[in-house]
Amino acid sequence: MTAGLTAVCVFCGSNRGTDPQFEREAQAVGRLIAGQGLTLVYGGAQLGLMGTVANAALAAGGRVVGIIPRNFSDLEVPHHNLSEVVLVGSMHERKALMAERSDAFFVLPGGLGTLEEAAETMSWTQLGLQGMPTGFLNVNGFYDPLLAQLDRMVEQGFVRPEMRAGIYADDSPERLLARLAEFEPPAQHKWIDLEP
């Protein structure tokens, strides 16, 4: 088992995308997570890269937890062969429970939903609402523009350098998972009061 991790949340597309490498890397990620004895937590669908990563983890003997809103059965066909399926009432509940059940976030290529989920997890860590890392699997440079934008946000004074340093990217699933396992949350802003 990877030190410091018991469960990894994977964000990825409910489509396969146009590059066949996306699907191959999703399979590799599913096998890697299962092979490390980690639980895969994801959005619960059987289609696209979501289904690919889940099926690969299951085929490798891994535990897979799918979390999906009840009203998404038409948009994201639920996977019925998972270790555990959790039905929730909304996207907000889905994301909160995915975070609660995970120790790190692993982002594969995807669309707007994937981008929104990743942005929220990075923001939550920056605000001190959680202490978990986010890592992007940069398949064939897919996330190069986003990574450049994050660097620009640092240059323009909107993101602290230590926060940017805790957002990882790599084209190797193994290296990325190892970096996520080594993450240590940065010291939080003193002005953030998380207690009511």
Sequence and secondary structure as in RCSB ss.txt:
>XXXX:A:sequence
MTAGLTAVCVFCGSNRGTDPQFEREAQAVGRLIAGQGLTLVYGGAQLGLMGTVANAALAAGGRVVGIIPRNFSDL
EVPHHNLSEVVLVGSMHERKALMAERSDAFFVLPGGLGTLEEAAETMSWTQLGLQGMPTGFLNVNGFYDPLLAQL
DRMVEQGFVRPEMRAGIYADDSPERLLARLAEFEPPAQHKWIDLEP
>XXXX:A:secstr
  TT SEEEEE  SS  S HHHHHHHHHHHHHHHHTT EEEE  BSSHHHHHHHHHHHHTT EEEEEEEGGGTTT
S B SSSSEEEEESSHHHHHHHHHHT SEEEE S  HHHHHHHHHHHHHHHHTS    EEEE GGGTTHHHHHHH
HHHHHTTSS HHHHHTEEEES HHHHHHHHHT       TT     
